[in-house]
Structure formats: C-alpha cells, structure tokens
Amino acid sequence: MSGHDGTTGPILASPRCGARTRSSGACRAPAVRGKTRCRMHGGAAGSGAPRANRNARKHGLFTAEAIAERREIRALLDAARKLLDEMS
C-alpha cells in the first residue's frame, strides 16, 4: 500500500466540478470550496469573462454599423444577381 491514504481521502470525497469537457465528459477535478466549478472552469477568483464582455467588442465585427453594412452589400449582390438572370 502507498503512504497516501491519509492525504487523498478528503480530495476524493470532495464535490466534483460541474463543467463539461470537449469530449462531452464531466470534468473530474475537485470544485473550489463553496463553488460548483474547479479552478480551471471558473471557480478561481478573477477567472471568467470580464464585466460587460469587452472582448466581444474588440474587433467591431458585430457592431450595428457593421451588420447594417453587410445587409446592404447582400441586398446589392441580390439585385445584381437578379439583373444578370433577367439579362440571360
């Protein structure tokens, strides 16, 4: 037997993280005390996305102006396709 019997018991008995892995299995790491996630899945202080999710606005791809511009381009392309269909 190994000499770890006294030290591994509390870890093995602790609640597990509720996150799902990429392979759709459950994360087997112990949850942070008082939380439902482990330190790698959001249980640690300072982890997770920042307030107001500033990362989503970083490139401007989903601003109202960019979406409106894409809609206009799509409408122009549709009109051009219709015109080409009518000509042929």
Secondary structure, DSSP 8 states (H G I E B T S, - for coil): --TTHHHHHHHHHS-B---B-TTS-B--SB--TTSSS-TTTT-STT-S--GGGGGGGSS-TTSHHHHHHHHHHHHHHHHHHHHHHHH-
